[in-house]
Amino acid sequence: MDAADKWVEVVRDMKDAAIDPYDVEVVCRDILRYMRTARIRDIGRFKQRVGLEYEAFLKSLRYEEERIQPIVNDDDFWEATIDMIRR
């Protein structure tokens, strides 16, 4: 399974478990778009969800924290998204 298929599968699983699946999909796509377009210099710290670049990432999303945190804290989603930006 390639990185894109894995990412889609993880997002689909998150949508299946969500109250508002469309909302989950929109946030996931925005996260992926940011991570593919932003210049992340310290990917190690970013991957650990710490540092100034990670904080800037969270602020750039412009969603309520309660919408973002469950998604970025999902380890499967986070790993799949990191794998997508390495393509």
Backbone bond lengths (Angstrom), bond angles and torsions (degrees), N, CA, C in turn:
res aa  C-N    CA-C-N  psi(-1)  N-CA   C-N-CA  omega(-1)  CA-C   N-CA-C  phi
1 M - - - 1.452 - - 1.528 107.70 -
2 D 1.314 116.19 129.11 1.457 118.09 179.80 1.532 110.47 -84.08
3 A 1.333 116.07 174.72 1.462 121.84 -173.66 1.530 111.78 -61.87
4 A 1.321 117.33 -40.54 1.466 120.43 -178.52 1.526 111.34 -65.00
5 D 1.323 116.62 -43.01 1.471 120.14 179.07 1.522 110.98 -63.56
6 K 1.322 115.89 -40.46 1.463 119.80 179.21 1.521 110.70 -64.52
7 W 1.343 116.65 -43.09 1.466 120.57 179.85 1.520 110.35 -61.01
8 V 1.325 116.69 -45.44 1.465 120.84 -179.83 1.528 110.34 -62.32
9 E 1.311 117.34 -41.83 1.466 121.61 -180.00 1.529 111.25 -63.40
10 V 1.326 117.04 -43.68 1.464 120.99 179.91 1.527 110.59 -64.84
11 V 1.329 116.68 -43.68 1.468 120.02 178.66 1.524 110.28 -64.28
12 R 1.305 117.66 -40.12 1.467 121.03 178.08 1.533 110.77 -61.25
13 D 1.324 116.97 -42.86 1.465 120.63 177.84 1.529 111.16 -62.72
14 M 1.329 116.33 -40.25 1.467 119.57 178.48 1.523 110.77 -65.77
15 K 1.328 117.06 -40.11 1.458 120.90 178.22 1.516 111.40 -64.31
16 D 1.331 117.28 -38.89 1.465 121.25 179.55 1.523 111.78 -62.58
17 A 1.328 116.64 -31.72 1.460 120.91 -178.15 1.527 112.95 -91.29
18 A 1.321 117.82 -4.64 1.462 121.54 -173.25 1.519 112.24 -92.13
19 I 1.316 114.33 156.56 1.463 121.26 174.79 1.526 109.54 -74.91
20 D 1.342 116.00 -40.25 1.460 121.79 179.00 1.528 109.38 -120.63
21 P 1.331 117.95 87.61 1.461 121.28 -175.70 1.526 113.93 -59.62
22 Y 1.318 117.27 -36.99 1.468 119.86 -179.84 1.523 110.53 -63.31
23 D 1.301 116.91 -41.40 1.463 122.00 178.94 1.525 110.65 -60.53
24 V 1.305 117.10 -42.94 1.468 121.99 178.57 1.522 109.81 -61.79
25 E 1.332 116.79 -44.95 1.455 120.15 -179.10 1.528 111.88 -62.66
26 V 1.320 117.36 -42.72 1.459 121.14 -179.90 1.520 110.89 -62.42
27 V 1.324 117.28 -45.10 1.469 120.97 179.78 1.535 109.86 -64.72
28 C 1.308 117.76 -43.54 1.471 121.00 179.55 1.521 111.28 -61.19
29 R 1.309 117.27 -42.93 1.465 120.26 179.04 1.526 111.40 -66.31
30 D 1.322 117.52 -38.45 1.462 120.59 177.36 1.527 111.11 -65.08
31 I 1.319 116.42 -38.96 1.471 120.55 177.71 1.527 109.82 -63.48
32 L 1.308 116.85 -47.04 1.463 120.31 179.84 1.530 110.74 -63.07
33 R 1.316 117.57 -42.79 1.469 121.30 179.40 1.525 110.47 -60.12
34 Y 1.325 116.57 -44.76 1.465 119.74 178.94 1.523 110.63 -61.09
35 M 1.313 115.99 -48.31 1.458 119.86 -174.74 1.532 112.09 -67.89
36 R 1.307 117.87 -26.38 1.468 120.26 177.62 1.522 112.27 -81.76
37 T 1.323 118.22 -26.85 1.460 120.44 -175.48 1.519 113.45 -100.74
38 A 1.320 117.67 -25.53 1.464 120.19 -178.27 1.520 110.29 -78.56
39 R 1.277 115.30 151.19 1.463 120.45 176.48 1.524 107.88 -91.96
40 I 1.302 116.41 102.92 1.461 122.16 -178.60 1.522 107.30 -98.52
41 R 1.307 115.87 109.94 1.462 120.85 -174.88 1.525 112.60 -80.60
42 D 1.318 116.29 -41.14 1.468 120.00 -177.71 1.523 109.00 -109.65
43 I 1.324 115.51 78.83 1.467 120.65 -175.37 1.523 111.25 -64.48
44 G 1.319 117.92 -28.09 1.463 121.02 179.50 1.520 112.02 -62.98
45 R 1.329 116.31 -49.10 1.466 119.93 178.51 1.525 111.21 -69.85
46 F 1.331 115.93 -37.68 1.458 119.86 178.21 1.520 110.34 -61.68
47 K 1.319 116.29 -42.37 1.459 120.96 179.01 1.528 111.28 -62.21
48 Q 1.336 116.61 -32.24 1.463 121.29 178.16 1.527 112.31 -81.01
49 R 1.330 115.84 -1.79 1.472 123.20 178.88 1.526 112.20 66.68
50 V 1.323 116.25 41.10 1.468 121.93 176.46 1.524 109.08 -137.41
51 G 1.306 115.76 163.66 1.455 120.73 174.06 1.514 113.22 103.00
52 L 1.319 113.76 170.22 1.460 120.57 -177.57 1.528 112.44 -66.47
53 E 1.323 116.64 -37.24 1.463 119.22 179.82 1.525 111.29 -65.66
54 Y 1.325 116.61 -37.26 1.464 120.29 178.04 1.529 110.25 -67.57
55 E 1.323 116.56 -41.94 1.469 120.24 178.26 1.535 110.72 -63.02
56 A 1.335 116.89 -41.42 1.466 120.33 177.20 1.526 110.88 -63.30
57 F 1.322 116.26 -37.60 1.462 121.80 176.95 1.528 110.68 -60.18
58 L 1.329 117.15 -48.76 1.467 120.37 -179.61 1.521 111.51 -61.29
59 K 1.331 116.99 -42.26 1.465 120.37 -179.85 1.517 111.90 -66.78
60 S 1.321 117.34 -32.06 1.461 120.43 -177.06 1.526 112.56 -70.04
61 L 1.315 117.89 -22.51 1.459 120.73 -175.54 1.522 113.10 -71.22
62 R 1.305 118.01 -28.38 1.477 123.09 176.18 1.533 113.80 58.24
63 Y 1.306 115.15 36.65 1.459 120.97 172.46 1.521 107.62 -115.98
64 E 1.322 115.85 162.62 1.448 119.80 174.86 1.525 108.87 -64.27
65 E 1.307 116.13 145.36 1.466 121.26 -177.26 1.519 111.89 -58.77
66 E 1.323 118.18 -35.05 1.466 120.16 -178.72 1.532 111.96 -69.34
67 R 1.326 118.46 -17.63 1.466 121.20 174.69 1.521 111.54 -84.65
68 I 1.322 116.63 -33.90 1.463 121.37 -174.54 1.519 112.34 -84.30
69 Q 1.318 117.69 -45.88 1.463 121.92 -170.95 1.527 114.65 -55.63
70 P 1.327 119.62 -45.65 1.479 117.34 179.44 1.523 112.64 -62.22
71 I 1.315 116.75 -29.68 1.463 119.81 -178.69 1.522 110.61 -77.64
72 V 1.334 118.00 -50.52 1.473 119.12 -178.07 1.524 111.89 -70.97
73 N 1.312 117.71 -21.01 1.462 120.20 178.01 1.522 112.77 -86.40
74 D 1.314 117.61 -4.78 1.465 121.31 175.71 1.529 107.55 -77.74
75 D 1.325 115.92 111.81 1.466 120.91 -174.14 1.525 112.80 -61.29
76 D 1.317 117.83 -39.15 1.463 120.16 179.59 1.527 111.12 -63.76
77 F 1.325 115.94 -44.24 1.469 119.79 178.07 1.520 110.94 -63.83
78 W 1.314 116.97 -45.03 1.458 121.07 -177.02 1.528 110.67 -61.59
79 E 1.325 116.90 -45.76 1.463 120.51 179.66 1.530 111.20 -64.74
80 A 1.322 116.90 -42.24 1.467 120.60 179.40 1.531 110.71 -63.81
81 T 1.318 116.85 -38.24 1.464 120.55 179.91 1.533 110.38 -70.38
82 I 1.315 117.80 -41.96 1.466 120.80 176.70 1.526 109.74 -60.52
83 D 1.325 117.16 -40.87 1.467 120.74 178.04 1.529 111.28 -63.72
84 M 1.322 117.36 -33.55 1.469 120.77 179.42 1.523 111.72 -67.80
85 I 1.317 118.45 -34.42 1.467 119.20 -178.07 1.520 111.61 -79.26
86 R 1.302 118.26 -12.62 1.456 121.40 177.99 1.514 112.43 -83.82
87 R 1.297 118.36 -4.09 1.468 122.59 -177.79 1.499 111.81 -67.25
